[in-house]
């Protein structure tokens, strides 16, 4: 197998391929700009809805559905004043370099360098306004006010080269692989080009040995690669050792022949989004893990010290108990020694030096009593050896039973210390297990890639799927009510609205002309009741009417005015006393370490069947922002052991939750939701 390095950034050929895909953003509007670390996100408003263009200098550029925790940093706040609301005129590649240029109205340019030490630059009229990193180099400077200059020596697009120009560019390379890589293809596409031309080891091919005929084949193969990328792309990611290893917009035949695991994608953006999100997930948050691992090392050392201390205490306790036992086993011998020394000292009035001398004489003559005496100090301490590891201290002023009692008390004290030390050890072991569980959770959490579902037309409205599988869509305000009815209401739908001024126009979509059940009708009614002014008035129930589209008119009678979002209803059918209840939660579809996350509101009975991660609310007095915070806390408690839920909550902005809360609320217990 060809030795190939793992992809960590896009090549010039990858840039060419992605530009063919994101050119669809031309004539779209830059809605907003965000940042997280060195990654910039452009929220683009297209005719098909909002898309997020991810720009990471030195690494990548592509559309993303990964739920990143985008921030409004000071850097992007300044840029927003210039770029928000501008139309994208052109997206292009600078020559055949790893540089993307986005030209907008008013002659602004966004430059994204996927080069080593790349940058994100905003310029106007060839003058730099903003740069992610301010740098001064030998051939150019990047800082606000500097003249915009591209790096020198950018490779030319091979497609526009003549054959002679192509030959000339290759001629200075040390081998064929090196020559193709310098043209901007990088190693993987250079290998692919050579493989397609029947050249197995381009690294060992001297260009002086390559005929014009073979060079012509390579030249034509390069053009075929560009054409394939433009007209017949089949994006994919290749795996080695169960890890995504290589990405490409086309089939890499030199890898496919090795039967490497491959995953195909509908778009190159999807492939890149998958690849880089999993690449980043392999390396958890280093600072957090370093801190946790330092704490783990500290705990391990403490546990080691505690175990060593317990062992020392056990040996000391055992030694004390054994000493007591040996005192009683050798009572006659010890009494004889103690009596003899006591007599010599107290009755014969001998000095300690004289006593020591007599004991040494006794040892020399083989006297048993003298042999067990190890030492006598000049201050009168008598040390007796009862066994190899047991040394006893005698005192002429104490009886043997008193000495035995002292050792017995010592053993009891050691036992008490052991018990305390064992309790502390258990605490340390418990802390270690908790910490290791936390480290494992952190690692697992970092592996999870949260993605948002593909954009759908109803995502700009309130919506849910009923228990019977019907799409139920509601307006958010007067403008979206009107847009919903005028643009999306079809003949077989059902229209619903709370019997109160001010509320969501709700449609039960019925494209397949199925019979709409009473269950779906009631669920849609609860939705309409909840997203009405009745919630803000603190009502617990309200009448909701429903009707067919033919009874809904958006045109006023002649000579009359119909406000935005108002309709003329010719016939009403009522659902009396419909309760105001909503469940707000997260629906998480898991696949390997990916999670497609949908924040949704729905009637409680619907949400209960979709996810365990929800809470039920009703009209109350807690303000919306506090309800959102409390909801997040409740979901965290429910999913404290689920890394998918925890990661998802990191990516959901609280403002999105607040949008789903109709007004001041209170929380209901799940078994008391009023359904």
C-alpha positions as CSV (number, residue, x, y, z in Angstrom):
1,X,0.0,0.0,0.0
2,X,1.1,3.6,-0.8
3,X,2.4,5.4,2.3
4,X,0.2,8.4,2.8
5,X,-0.1,10.9,5.6
6,X,-3.3,11.8,7.4
7,X,-5.2,14.8,6.1
8,X,-5.1,17.8,8.4
9,X,-6.0,20.5,6.0
10,X,-7.3,21.1,2.5
11,X,-5.1,21.1,-0.6
12,X,-5.4,23.5,-3.6
13,X,-7.3,20.8,-5.4
14,X,-9.7,20.5,-2.4
15,X,-10.2,24.2,-2.5
16,X,-11.0,24.1,-6.2
17,X,-13.6,21.4,-5.5
18,X,-15.3,23.1,-2.6
19,X,-15.6,26.4,-4.6
20,X,-17.6,24.5,-7.3
21,X,-20.0,23.6,-4.5
22,X,-20.2,26.9,-2.5
23,X,-20.6,29.0,-5.6
24,X,-24.3,28.5,-5.1
25,X,-23.9,31.1,-2.3
26,X,-23.3,33.8,-4.9
27,X,-26.1,36.4,-4.9
28,X,-27.0,35.4,-1.3
29,X,-26.9,37.7,1.7
30,X,-24.5,37.7,4.6
31,X,-26.9,37.7,7.5
32,X,-24.4,37.5,10.4
33,X,-20.9,36.6,11.4
34,X,-19.8,34.5,14.4
35,X,-16.6,33.1,15.9
36,X,-15.3,30.3,18.0
37,X,-11.6,30.1,18.7
38,X,-10.0,30.6,15.2
39,X,-13.1,29.5,13.3
40,X,-15.3,32.1,11.6
41,X,-18.9,31.4,10.7
42,X,-20.8,33.3,8.0
43,X,-24.5,32.8,8.3
44,X,-25.7,33.1,4.7
45,X,-29.4,33.8,3.7
46,X,-30.1,31.9,0.5
47,X,-33.3,31.4,-1.4
48,X,-33.5,27.9,0.2
49,X,-33.0,29.2,3.8
50,X,-30.1,29.9,6.0
51,X,-26.7,28.2,5.6
52,X,-23.5,28.4,7.7
53,X,-20.2,28.8,5.9
54,X,-17.3,27.7,8.2
55,X,-13.9,29.3,7.6
56,X,-10.9,28.0,9.5
57,X,-7.6,29.5,8.4
58,X,-4.9,27.0,7.8
59,X,-7.4,24.1,7.7
60,X,-10.7,24.3,5.9
61,X,-13.7,26.0,4.3
62,X,-17.1,24.4,3.8
63,X,-20.7,24.5,4.7
64,X,-21.4,23.1,8.2
65,X,-24.3,21.6,10.1
66,X,-22.2,20.9,13.2
67,X,-23.7,22.6,16.2
68,X,-20.8,24.8,17.3
69,X,-21.1,27.2,20.3
70,X,-20.8,30.3,18.1
71,X,-19.9,33.5,19.9
72,X,-20.3,37.2,19.0
73,X,-16.7,38.2,19.8
74,X,-15.4,41.8,19.6
75,X,-13.6,40.9,16.4
76,X,-16.7,39.8,14.6
77,X,-18.8,42.6,16.1
78,X,-16.6,45.1,14.3
79,X,-16.8,43.1,11.0
80,X,-20.6,42.8,11.2
81,X,-20.9,46.6,10.9
82,X,-19.3,46.4,7.5
83,X,-20.5,43.0,6.1
84,X,-24.0,42.3,7.5
85,X,-26.6,42.6,4.9
86,X,-24.2,42.6,1.9
87,X,-24.7,40.4,-1.1
88,X,-22.0,37.9,-2.1
89,X,-21.0,38.7,-5.7
90,X,-18.3,36.1,-6.4
91,X,-16.5,33.3,-4.7
92,X,-13.2,32.4,-6.3
93,X,-9.8,30.7,-5.7
94,X,-6.6,32.8,-6.0
95,X,-4.8,31.2,-8.9
96,X,-4.4,27.5,-7.8
97,X,-3.4,28.4,-4.2
98,X,-5.1,27.5,-0.9
99,X,-6.7,30.9,-0.8
100,X,-10.4,31.7,-1.1
101,X,-11.7,35.1,-1.9
102,X,-15.3,36.2,-1.3
103,X,-16.2,39.4,-3.1
104,X,-19.3,41.3,-1.9
105,X,-21.2,44.5,-2.6
106,X,-19.4,47.8,-1.9
107,X,-16.1,46.1,-3.0
108,X,-15.4,44.3,0.3
109,X,-13.3,41.2,0.1
110,X,-13.1,38.3,2.6
111,X,-9.9,36.4,2.2
112,X,-9.5,33.0,3.8
113,X,-6.0,31.5,3.7
114,X,-5.8,27.8,4.1
115,X,-2.0,28.1,4.1
116,X,0.4,27.2,6.9
117,X,0.0,30.1,9.3
118,X,-3.1,31.2,7.3
119,X,-5.3,34.1,8.1
120,X,-8.8,35.5,7.8
121,X,-8.8,39.0,6.3
122,X,-11.4,41.6,5.4
123,X,-10.3,44.2,2.9
124,X,-11.8,47.0,0.8
125,X,-10.3,48.7,-2.2
126,X,-7.0,46.7,-1.7
127,X,-6.7,48.0,1.9
128,X,-6.9,45.6,4.9
129,X,-9.6,46.5,7.4
130,X,-9.5,43.5,9.7
131,X,-7.3,40.4,10.2
132,X,-7.6,37.6,12.6
133,X,-3.8,37.7,13.2
134,X,-1.6,40.7,12.7
135,X,1.8,39.6,11.2
136,X,4.8,41.2,9.5
137,X,6.6,39.0,7.0
138,X,9.5,39.6,4.6
139,X,7.3,39.8,1.6
140,X,4.0,41.2,3.0
141,X,2.4,42.6,6.2
142,X,-1.1,41.8,7.5
143,X,-2.6,44.4,9.8
144,X,-5.4,47.0,9.5
145,X,-4.4,49.8,7.1
146,X,-1.8,47.7,5.2
147,X,-2.1,47.1,1.5
148,X,-3.6,43.8,0.6
149,X,-1.0,41.5,-0.9
150,X,-1.1,37.8,-1.7
151,X,1.8,35.5,-0.9
152,X,4.3,35.4,-3.7
153,X,4.8,32.2,-5.8
154,X,1.2,31.0,-5.9
155,X,0.9,28.1,-8.3
156,X,-1.0,28.6,-11.5
157,X,-4.2,26.6,-12.3
158,X,-3.0,23.5,-14.3
159,X,-6.2,23.6,-16.3
160,X,-5.2,26.9,-17.9
161,X,-1.6,25.8,-18.6
162,X,-0.4,24.8,-22.1
163,X,1.4,21.4,-22.3
164,X,4.7,23.3,-22.7
165,X,4.1,25.4,-19.6
166,X,3.2,22.2,-17.7
167,X,6.4,20.5,-18.8
168,X,8.4,23.6,-17.8
169,X,6.9,23.7,-14.3
170,X,7.7,20.1,-13.7
171,X,11.3,20.2,-15.0
172,X,12.8,21.8,-11.9
173,X,11.4,19.1,-9.5
174,X,13.6,16.4,-8.1
175,X,11.1,13.6,-9.0
176,X,7.6,13.2,-10.5
177,X,5.8,13.1,-7.1
178,X,7.5,16.2,-5.9
179,X,6.8,18.0,-9.2
180,X,3.0,17.3,-9.1
181,X,2.8,18.2,-5.4
182,X,4.5,21.6,-6.1
183,X,1.8,22.3,-8.7
184,X,-0.7,22.3,-5.8
185,X,-2.0,18.8,-5.8
186,X,-0.4,17.6,-2.6
187,X,0.7,14.0,-2.2
188,X,-2.6,12.2,-2.2
189,X,-3.8,13.7,-5.6
190,X,-0.3,13.3,-7.0
191,X,-0.4,9.6,-6.2
192,X,-3.9,9.4,-7.7
193,X,-2.8,11.1,-11.0
194,X,0.2,8.7,-11.3
195,X,-1.9,5.7,-10.4
196,X,-4.4,6.5,-13.2
197,X,-1.5,6.9,-15.6
198,X,0.0,3.5,-14.6
199,X,3.0,4.9,-12.6
200,X,3.3,3.0,-9.4
201,X,6.1,4.7,-7.6
202,X,6.3,8.4,-8.7
203,X,8.8,9.2,-5.9
204,X,11.5,7.2,-7.6
205,X,10.7,8.5,-11.1
206,X,13.3,10.9,-12.4
207,X,11.7,13.5,-14.7
208,X,14.6,13.3,-17.1
209,X,13.5,9.7,-17.7
210,X,9.9,10.5,-18.5
211,X,8.9,10.7,-22.1
212,X,6.8,13.4,-23.6
213,X,4.1,10.8,-24.3
214,X,3.9,9.9,-20.6
215,X,3.9,13.6,-19.6
216,X,1.1,14.1,-22.1
217,X,-0.9,11.3,-20.4
218,X,-0.3,13.0,-17.0
219,X,-1.3,16.4,-18.4
220,X,-4.6,14.9,-19.8
221,X,-5.3,13.0,-16.6
222,X,-5.0,16.2,-14.6
223,X,-7.7,17.8,-16.8
224,X,-9.9,14.7,-16.3
225,X,-9.6,15.1,-12.5
226,X,-10.8,18.7,-12.7
227,X,-13.6,17.7,-15.0
228,X,-14.6,14.9,-12.7
229,X,-14.6,17.2,-9.7
230,X,-16.8,19.7,-11.5
231,X,-19.3,17.3,-13.3
232,X,-19.1,13.9,-11.6
233,X,-18.0,14.4,-8.0
234,X,-18.5,11.6,-5.5
235,X,-17.2,13.0,-2.2
236,X,-15.9,10.4,0.3
237,X,-13.9,9.8,3.5
238,X,-11.4,6.9,3.8
239,X,-10.7,5.2,7.1
240,X,-7.6,3.6,8.5
241,X,-7.6,1.9,11.9
242,X,-11.2,2.9,12.3
243,X,-10.3,6.6,12.1
244,X,-11.2,9.0,9.2
245,X,-7.8,9.4,7.5
246,X,-8.3,11.0,4.0
247,X,-11.0,13.0,2.4
248,X,-11.6,13.7,-1.3
249,X,-14.2,15.1,-3.7
250,X,-13.7,12.2,-6.1
251,X,-13.0,8.5,-5.9
252,X,-9.3,7.9,-5.2
253,X,-8.6,4.7,-7.1
254,X,-5.1,4.1,-5.6
255,X,-6.8,3.8,-2.2
256,X,-10.0,2.0,-3.3
257,X,-7.8,-0.9,-4.8
258,X,-6.6,-1.6,-1.2
259,X,-10.2,-2.3,0.0
260,X,-10.0,0.5,2.5
261,X,-13.2,1.3,4.4
262,X,-14.9,4.3,2.7
263,X,-17.9,6.5,3.5
264,X,-19.7,8.3,0.7
265,X,-21.4,11.7,1.1
266,X,-23.9,13.7,-1.0
267,X,-21.6,16.8,-0.9
268,X,-18.0,17.6,-0.3
269,X,-19.1,20.0,2.5
270,X,-20.8,17.1,4.2
271,X,-17.6,15.0,3.9
272,X,-15.4,17.8,5.2
273,X,-17.9,18.5,8.0
274,X,-17.8,14.9,9.1
275,X,-14.0,14.5,8.7
276,X,-12.9,17.6,10.7
277,X,-15.5,17.3,13.4
278,X,-14.4,13.7,14.1
279,X,-10.7,14.7,13.8
280,X,-11.2,17.4,16.5
281,X,-13.2,15.0,18.7
282,X,-10.2,12.6,18.9
283,X,-8.3,15.2,21.0
284,X,-10.4,16.1,24.0
285,X,-10.1,19.5,25.7
286,X,-6.5,19.3,26.6
287,X,-6.5,21.9,29.4
288,X,-9.5,20.4,31.2
289,X,-8.0,16.9,30.9
290,X,-4.6,18.1,32.1
291,X,-6.2,19.6,35.2
292,X,-8.2,16.4,35.8
293,X,-5.2,14.2,35.3
294,X,-3.1,16.3,37.7
295,X,-5.8,15.8,40.3
296,X,-5.8,12.1,39.5
297,X,-2.0,11.8,40.0
298,X,-2.4,13.7,43.3
299,X,-5.1,11.3,44.4
300,X,-3.1,8.2,43.4
301,X,-0.1,9.5,45.4
302,X,-2.4,10.1,48.4
303,X,-3.9,6.6,48.1
304,X,-0.4,5.1,47.8
305,X,0.7,7.0,51.0
306,X,-2.5,6.0,52.8
307,X,-2.0,2.3,51.9
308,X,1.6,2.4,53.0
309,X,0.6,4.1,56.3
310,X,-2.1,1.5,56.9
311,X,0.5,-1.3,56.3
312,X,2.9,0.3,58.8
313,X,0.2,0.6,61.4
314,X,-0.8,-3.0,60.9
315,X,2.8,-4.1,61.4
316,X,3.1,-1.9,64.5
317,X,-0.2,-3.3,65.9
318,X,0.9,-6.9,65.2
319,X,4.3,-6.2,66.7
320,X,2.7,-4.8,69.9
321,X,0.3,-7.8,70.2
322,X,3.2,-10.3,69.5
323,X,5.3,-8.5,72.1
324,X,2.5,-9.0,74.7
325,X,2.3,-12.7,73.8
326,X,6.1,-13.1,74.1
327,X,6.1,-11.3,77.4
328,X,3.8,-13.9,78.9
329,X,5.5,-16.8,77.1
330,X,8.9,-15.7,78.5
331,X,7.6,-14.4,81.8
332,X,10.0,-16.5,83.9
333,X,13.1,-15.5,81.9
334,X,12.1,-11.8,81.9
335,X,11.3,-11.8,85.6
336,X,14.7,-13.3,86.3
337,X,16.5,-10.6,84.2
338,X,14.5,-7.8,85.7
339,X,14.9,-9.1,89.3
340,X,18.7,-9.5,88.8
341,X,19.2,-6.0,87.4
342,X,16.9,-4.5,89.9
343,X,18.8,-6.2,92.8
344,X,22.2,-5.1,91.4
345,X,21.0,-1.5,91.0
346,X,18.8,-1.0,94.0
347,X,20.3,-3.3,96.7
348,X,24.0,-3.6,95.6
349,X,24.0,0.0,94.5
350,X,26.1,-0.9,91.3
351,X,26.4,1.7,88.6
352,X,25.1,1.1,85.2
353,X,28.6,0.7,83.8
354,X,29.2,-2.0,86.4
355,X,25.9,-3.8,85.6
356,X,26.7,-3.6,81.8
357,X,30.2,-5.1,82.5
358,X,28.7,-8.0,84.5
359,X,26.1,-8.7,81.7
360,X,28.9,-8.8,79.1
361,X,30.8,-11.3,81.3
362,X,27.6,-13.4,81.5
363,X,27.2,-13.4,77.7
364,X,30.9,-14.5,77.4
365,X,30.3,-17.4,79.8
366,X,27.1,-18.5,77.9
367,X,24.6,-17.4,80.5
368,X,21.1,-17.6,78.8
369,X,19.6,-14.6,80.7
370,X,22.5,-12.4,79.6
371,X,22.3,-13.5,76.0
372,X,18.8,-12.1,75.4
373,X,19.8,-8.7,76.7
374,X,20.7,-6.6,73.6
375,X,21.7,-3.4,75.2
376,X,21.5,-1.4,78.4
377,X,21.9,2.4,78.2
378,X,23.6,4.4,80.8
379,X,20.3,6.0,81.6
380,X,18.9,2.6,82.6
381,X,17.0,1.5,79.5
382,X,17.1,-2.3,79.1
383,X,16.5,-3.8,75.6
384,X,15.7,-7.5,75.4
385,X,15.4,-9.5,72.2
386,X,12.6,-12.0,72.4
387,X,12.6,-12.8,68.6
388,X,14.3,-11.5,65.5
389,X,11.8,-8.8,65.0
390,X,10.6,-8.2,68.5
391,X,12.6,-5.9,70.8
392,X,11.3,-5.3,74.3
393,X,12.1,-2.4,76.6
394,X,12.2,-3.2,80.3
395,X,12.1,-0.8,83.2
396,X,13.3,-1.7,86.8
397,X,10.6,0.6,88.1
398,X,7.7,-1.3,86.4
399,X,6.3,-4.7,86.8
400,X,6.1,-7.0,83.8
401,X,2.3,-7.0,83.7
402,X,2.4,-3.2,83.5
403,X,4.8,-3.3,80.6
404,X,2.5,-6.0,78.9
405,X,-0.5,-3.7,79.5
406,X,1.3,-0.8,77.8
407,X,2.0,-2.8,74.7
408,X,-1.6,-4.0,74.7
409,X,-2.9,-0.4,74.8
410,X,-0.4,0.5,72.0
411,X,-2.0,-2.3,69.9
412,X,-5.5,-0.9,70.5
413,X,-4.4,2.6,69.6
414,X,-2.8,1.3,66.4
415,X,-6.1,-0.5,65.6
416,X,-8.1,2.7,66.0
417,X,-5.6,4.5,63.7
418,X,-6.0,1.8,61.2
419,X,-9.8,2.1,61.2
420,X,-9.6,5.9,60.7
421,X,-7.0,5.5,58.0
422,X,-9.1,2.9,56.2
423,X,-12.1,5.2,56.2
424,X,-9.9,8.0,54.7
425,X,-8.6,5.5,52.1
426,X,-12.1,4.6,51.1
427,X,-12.9,8.3,50.7
428,X,-9.9,8.7,48.5
429,X,-10.7,5.6,46.4
430,X,-14.3,6.9,46.0
431,X,-12.9,10.3,44.9
432,X,-10.6,8.6,42.4
433,X,-13.5,6.6,40.9
434,X,-15.6,9.7,40.6
435,X,-12.7,11.5,39.0
436,X,-12.0,8.7,36.6
437,X,-15.7,8.6,35.7
438,X,-15.6,12.3,35.1
439,X,-12.5,12.0,32.9
440,X,-14.2,9.2,30.9
441,X,-17.3,11.4,30.6
442,X,-15.2,14.3,29.4
443,X,-13.5,12.1,26.8
444,X,-16.8,10.6,25.7
445,X,-18.3,14.1,25.6
446,X,-15.6,15.4,23.3
447,X,-16.1,12.5,21.0
448,X,-19.7,13.5,20.4
449,X,-20.3,15.6,17.3
450,X,-23.6,17.5,17.5
451,X,-25.2,18.3,14.1
452,X,-28.3,20.3,13.2
453,X,-30.8,18.7,10.9
454,X,-30.9,19.7,7.3
455,X,-32.7,23.0,6.8
456,X,-36.4,22.6,5.9
457,X,-39.0,25.2,4.8
458,X,-40.9,24.9,8.0
459,X,-37.9,25.6,10.2
460,X,-38.7,29.3,10.1
461,X,-42.0,28.6,11.8
462,X,-43.2,26.8,14.9
463,X,-43.8,23.1,14.2
464,X,-44.0,19.5,15.4
465,X,-45.0,16.1,14.0
466,X,-48.3,14.8,15.4
467,X,-48.7,11.4,16.9
468,X,-50.2,10.2,13.6
469,X,-47.3,11.6,11.6
470,X,-48.8,14.8,10.3
471,X,-46.7,18.0,10.1
472,X,-48.2,20.8,12.2
473,X,-46.9,24.3,11.5
474,X,-47.6,27.5,13.2
475,X,-46.7,31.2,12.7
476,X,-44.5,33.1,15.1
477,X,-46.1,36.5,14.5
478,X,-48.5,38.4,12.2
479,X,-46.0,38.4,9.3
480,X,-45.1,34.7,9.5
481,X,-48.9,33.9,9.9
482,X,-49.6,35.6,6.6
483,X,-46.6,34.0,4.9
484,X,-47.6,30.6,6.2
485,X,-51.2,30.8,4.9
486,X,-50.5,32.5,1.6
487,X,-47.5,30.4,0.6
488,X,-47.9,27.0,2.2
489,X,-51.6,26.4,2.9
490,X,-52.9,23.7,0.5
491,X,-56.4,22.4,-0.2
492,X,-56.3,19.3,2.0
493,X,-54.8,21.1,5.0
494,X,-56.7,22.1,8.2
495,X,-56.4,25.7,9.5
496,X,-56.6,26.3,13.3
497,X,-56.6,29.4,15.5
498,X,-57.4,30.2,19.2
499,X,-60.6,32.1,19.6
500,X,-58.8,35.2,20.7
501,X,-57.2,38.2,19.0
502,X,-53.5,37.5,18.6
503,X,-52.1,34.0,18.2
504,X,-50.5,31.6,15.8
505,X,-52.2,30.5,12.6
506,X,-51.7,26.7,12.7
507,X,-51.8,24.3,9.7
508,X,-52.1,20.6,9.7
509,X,-50.3,19.7,6.5
510,X,-52.0,16.9,4.5
511,X,-50.2,16.6,1.2
512,X,-51.2,12.9,0.9
513,X,-54.9,13.6,1.6
514,X,-55.1,11.2,4.5
515,X,-57.9,11.3,7.0
516,X,-56.9,13.5,9.9
517,X,-57.6,11.9,13.2
518,X,-59.1,13.5,16.3
519,X,-55.8,12.9,18.1
520,X,-53.9,15.1,15.6
521,X,-56.7,17.7,15.6
522,X,-56.5,18.0,19.4
523,X,-52.7,18.2,19.4
524,X,-52.8,20.9,16.8
525,X,-55.5,22.7,18.8
526,X,-53.3,22.6,22.0
527,X,-50.5,24.1,19.9
528,X,-52.7,26.9,18.6
529,X,-54.1,27.6,22.1
530,X,-50.7,27.7,23.7
531,X,-49.2,30.0,21.1
532,X,-51.9,32.6,21.6
533,X,-52.5,35.7,23.7
534,X,-54.4,33.4,26.1
535,X,-51.0,32.3,27.5
536,X,-49.9,35.8,28.4
537,X,-53.3,36.4,30.0
538,X,-52.7,33.4,32.2
539,X,-55.6,31.3,31.0
540,X,-55.5,27.6,31.5
541,X,-57.9,26.8,28.6
542,X,-59.5,28.5,25.6
543,X,-61.7,27.6,22.7
544,X,-59.9,26.8,19.4
545,X,-61.6,26.7,16.0
546,X,-60.6,24.8,12.9
547,X,-61.7,24.9,9.3
548,X,-60.9,23.9,5.8
549,X,-58.6,26.2,3.6
550,X,-61.6,27.1,1.4
551,X,-63.1,28.9,4.4
552,X,-60.0,31.1,5.0
553,X,-59.6,34.3,3.0
554,X,-56.6,36.6,3.0
555,X,-58.4,39.2,0.9
556,X,-60.8,41.8,2.6
557,X,-64.2,42.6,1.1
558,X,-64.2,45.5,-1.3
559,X,-63.5,48.8,0.5
560,X,-62.3,47.2,3.7
561,X,-58.8,46.8,5.1
562,X,-57.3,43.6,6.5
563,X,-54.3,44.0,8.7
564,X,-51.1,41.8,8.2
565,X,-51.7,38.3,9.6
566,X,-55.5,38.7,9.8
567,X,-57.9,36.4,7.9
568,X,-61.6,36.2,7.1
569,X,-63.0,32.9,8.4
570,X,-66.3,31.9,6.7
571,X,-67.0,28.8,8.8
572,X,-65.7,27.6,12.2
573,X,-65.7,24.3,14.0
574,X,-64.9,24.5,17.7
575,X,-62.8,22.5,20.1
576,X,-64.0,23.8,23.5
577,X,-61.8,24.4,26.5
578,X,-58.6,23.4,24.9
579,X,-55.8,23.3,27.5
580,X,-52.8,25.5,27.3
581,X,-49.9,23.1,27.8
582,X,-46.5,22.8,26.1
583,X,-43.5,20.5,26.3
584,X,-40.2,21.9,25.3
585,X,-37.3,19.5,24.8
586,X,-34.4,18.1,22.8
587,X,-34.8,15.2,20.3
588,X,-31.5,13.5,19.8
589,X,-31.0,11.0,17.0
590,X,-27.7,9.1,17.8
591,X,-25.5,7.3,15.3
592,X,-22.0,6.2,16.5
593,X,-20.6,9.5,18.0
594,X,-22.8,11.8,15.9
595,X,-26.0,13.3,17.3
596,X,-28.6,15.1,15.1
597,X,-30.3,17.5,17.6
598,X,-33.6,19.2,17.2
599,X,-34.9,21.7,19.8
600,X,-38.7,21.5,19.7
601,X,-42.0,22.5,21.4
602,X,-45.0,20.3,21.1
603,X,-48.1,19.1,23.1
604,X,-46.8,17.0,26.1
605,X,-48.2,13.7,24.8
606,X,-46.3,14.1,21.5
607,X,-43.0,15.1,23.2
608,X,-43.3,12.2,25.6
609,X,-43.2,9.7,22.7
610,X,-40.1,11.4,21.1
611,X,-37.6,12.0,23.9
612,X,-37.1,11.7,27.6
613,X,-35.4,15.1,27.6
614,X,-38.3,17.6,28.0
615,X,-40.2,19.6,30.6
616,X,-43.9,20.6,30.6
617,X,-44.9,24.2,31.1
618,X,-48.3,26.1,31.5
619,X,-49.2,29.8,31.9
620,X,-47.7,31.1,35.1
621,X,-45.6,34.0,36.5
622,X,-42.0,33.0,35.9
623,X,-40.5,35.2,33.2
624,X,-39.4,33.6,29.9
625,X,-35.6,34.0,30.4
626,X,-35.8,32.3,33.9
627,X,-38.0,29.5,32.5
628,X,-35.3,28.8,29.8
629,X,-32.6,28.7,32.5
630,X,-34.6,26.4,34.7
631,X,-35.4,24.2,31.7
632,X,-31.7,23.7,30.8
633,X,-31.1,22.8,34.5
634,X,-33.9,20.2,34.4
635,X,-32.6,18.7,31.2
636,X,-29.1,18.5,32.5
637,X,-30.3,16.7,35.6
638,X,-32.3,14.2,33.5
639,X,-29.4,13.5,31.2
640,X,-26.4,13.9,33.5
641,X,-25.0,10.6,32.3
642,X,-25.8,11.1,28.7
643,X,-22.8,12.7,26.8
644,X,-25.0,13.3,23.8
645,X,-27.5,15.4,25.8
646,X,-24.8,17.3,27.6
647,X,-23.0,18.1,24.4
648,X,-26.2,19.2,22.7
649,X,-27.0,21.6,25.6
650,X,-23.6,23.2,25.0
651,X,-24.6,24.1,21.4
652,X,-28.2,25.3,22.0
653,X,-28.4,29.0,22.5
654,X,-30.7,30.1,25.3
655,X,-32.3,32.6,23.0
656,X,-33.6,29.7,20.8
657,X,-35.3,28.2,23.9
658,X,-36.8,31.6,24.9
659,X,-38.3,31.8,21.4
660,X,-40.4,28.7,22.0
661,X,-41.8,29.9,25.4
662,X,-45.1,31.7,24.7
663,X,-45.0,33.9,27.9
664,X,-44.6,33.8,31.7
665,X,-44.9,30.2,32.7
666,X,-44.8,27.6,35.4
667,X,-43.5,24.0,35.3
668,X,-45.9,21.1,35.6
669,X,-45.1,17.6,36.8
670,X,-45.1,15.1,33.9
671,X,-48.0,13.1,35.4
672,X,-50.0,16.3,35.8
673,X,-49.8,18.0,32.4
674,X,-53.5,18.5,32.0
675,X,-53.9,16.4,28.9
